[in-house]
């Protein structure tokens, strides 16, 4: 398969949905100031691995972030959009729906093992109609086993659908440093504090503070992957200090932001 230089498939590119093979893997490399692939869907399920750069995927009711050395699993038929910026390198595997019975039933991020990464890279070198019954078939079977055993990630932000809650979301994303209380945010949306608490819990399954923390984590990962310092991220998110931001990050993801990014970028860890 060729290496794509755009998230959009060119007109002369064979649609992986039309290829009669269990798995079709496509390499992806590009440098862009920003690109958004609007809502679309594939017949086949999709595993999108980010080797370098951060991808953001949105489905109805949820937003997922894919940092380096992570992947997102998108079941077949689900409408989704993808955004990317900067230098992006990765692999996109399209998987026949009839054989995904032991794979995740819902969209999710997954942690990528070194073996899974190498299997994706190798499968991307196969021709479209690779021979069946030989080495390629065995490698694809192992690839599917690795996806099935992969650890599910936590980089998911449930997105409310109520227009008043979406107004709050839009304001928060426009100015993440605004750390006003829930009472203030409720008033801005024309709600009582109690109503806001009830609605956000119903639509996201989270408390207001937990939801806002998850938004902060996802924005932080995007900025860190783009080269921002921990100090700058802390300031942009409205934290009083880098240490208070680091404490929040460590509680949420089990490690410091410096170490988290270093493990995914292959650089020396720094806190």
N, C-alpha and C positions, 0 to 999 in steps of 0.2 A: 504494500500500500504506500502511496506517496505521503510526504509530510505536508500537512495543511498549513498555510500561513494566514488563515482567517477562520474565525469560528463559523462563518457562513460557508456552506459547501458550494464550490463553483458549479456552473451550469453543466460542465462536461464531466463532473465527478459522479461515479456510480453510487447511488444511494445504498448505504449498508443494509437498509430494510429489504432491498431487493436481492441481496446476495444470499444464495442458498447454502449458508454455512452457519454452524452453531455460534461462532464468535467471529466478528470482524473488527480488528483493532486498527485505529488510525492515529498516527503521530500528529502532534500539533505544536507549532512554534511560531511566535509572532512578537512584534514590539509595537505597541499602540498607545496612544494617549487616552484611549478609552473606546470600548466597543460594547454594544448591547445587542444580543440576539433576542428578538422579541418572542413572546409566547408561541410555542410550537410543540409538537410531540413527535415521537418515533414509535413505530410499531414494535420495534425491539426494545428491550431494556437497555440501559446505558450505564456504564461505569466510567466516570471522568476523573482521571488522575492528574493532579497538579504537581509537576516536578519543580517548577519555579514560577513565582507569582501567586496571586490570590484570585480565585474565581468566586463569584457570588451567584447563587442559584435561587430563584424564587418560584414557588408554586402557590396556588391558592391556599391561604392559611398558614404559610410558613416561608421563612427565609433561611437559607443555609450558606455558610461560608466554607470555602475549601482552601486552607492554607497549604504551603508547600509540603510535599510528601504525604498528603492526605488525598482522599478521593470521595466523590459523591456517587451514590447509587440512586438511579432514577428508574423505577419500574416502567415497563412499556405502556404507552398510551397516555401517560400523565403529561398534561400541558405544563411547560416550564419556560422560564426565561433565564438567560445567562449573561452576566456582566463581567468584564475583565479590563484591566488597565496595566500598562507597563510591559515588562518583558515576561512573556508567558511561554512555558514549555510543559508539555504533558502528553497524555495518551488517552484516547477515547475508544472504549470497547463497546460494541453493540452486540447484544446477546439475545438469541432466539427465545421468545417468551415461553415456549412449551417445555423448556428444560430448566426453568428457574424456580421450581417448586420448593427447593431448599434454600433459596436465596431470600434476602429481606423483602417482605411484602410491601413495605412503605419506603418512601424517600428517606435517606439518611446519609450522614458522612461516615466513613469507615477509616480506621487506621491502616496504613499500608505497610506490610512487612517487606523486607528486602527481597524475599522470594516472589511475592506478588508483583512487586515493581519490575523485576527482571522478566517475569513471565509476560507482562504487558509489553515490555520493550521488544522481546523476542517475537511475540505474536504479531506485532506491527510490521515485522519484516516479511510476513507470509504474503504470497500473492492472493488476490481476491478469491479465486477458486482453488485454494490449496488442496492437495491430495487428501482424501479421506481414508482413514484406516491405518495411517502411518504415524510418524513422529509428531506431525502437526496435531493430529487428533488427540494423541496422548498428552501433549503439552496443554491443549485447550481444556481437557478434562481436569488436569491439575490446577489450571488457572481458576476454573469454576469452584473447585474444592477450597482453594485459598480464599476466594471471595466469601464463600459460605462460612468459613471459620474466622473471618476478620472481625475485629472488635468494633462495635458501633461507637461513633464519636458523639460529642456533646455540643457540637457547634450548630445548634438549631435554634432559631428564634421564632416561636409561634406568632403569627401576624393576625391581629383582630380584623374583623370585617365590618363592624359597626362604624359608620362614617365619623362619629364623634371620637371614637378611639383612634381611628386612622388619622384624624386631625392632630391628636397628641403625638402619634408616631412621627408624622411629618415634621412637627415642630422640634421634637427631640433630635431627629436626624439632621435637621438644618442647623441646630445649635446644641451639640452634645454636652457642652460645658455648662449648660443651664441645669443646675441641680436643685431646682425648687422642690418644695414638698408636694406630696400627693394632693393636699388640699388646694394648693395653687394650680396644679395641673387640672384638677377637676373643675375649678372655677373657669379656667380658660376654655374648657370644652363645654361649658354650660351644664355641668353635672354636679351633684353633691359628692362629697368624698366617699360616702358609703356606697353610692350608686357606682362610682368609678371602681371601687374595690371589688364589688360584686360582678360587674361586667368584665373586668380584665381577668378575673379568676375563671369566669364561665367560658370566655373565648380563648384563653391561652393556657389555662391550667396552672397559672403562676400567680403569686402575689405581685402587686405593682412594683415593689422594690426589687424582687427577684427578676422580673421581666426587664426592668431598666438595667440591672446589673448584666444580664445576658446581652443586651444591646451594646453596652459598653465594651464587653469582651470581644464581640464580633467586630466592632469598629476598631478596637485596639489592634487586633490581629491584622486587619487590612492595612493600617497605618505602619505597623512594625515591619510588615513584609515589604512595604514600599520604601523603607529606609529611615523612618522616623525614630528618634531616640525615645527611651522609656520616659525621660523627663518631659519631652514634648507631648507625648501621648497623655501623660498624667495631666498636664496643663489643659490640653484640648478637651479632656473629659471632665474637667472641673474639679479634679482632686487637689487637695491642699499640698501634697508632696508626692514625689515618685515612690516613696516607701509605702504610703497609704494605698496607692494604686497597685503596687506589687503585692501587698498583703491581700487585697481583694482578688487579684488574678490567681495567686497561689491557692487560696481557699476554693476557688471555682474549678481550676484545672489541675491542681495538685503539684504545680511547679511554678517557678518564677517566669515572667515573660521573656527574660534574656535566655534562660535555659530552654524554654519551649521553642523559641525561634531557632536557636542554635542547633537543636536536635533535628530540625526540619530543613535546615539550610547547610548542614555539614560544616559549621564554623565553631570555633572555640566558644564555650558557654560563658556568658557574662551576666551578672545580676545587676 
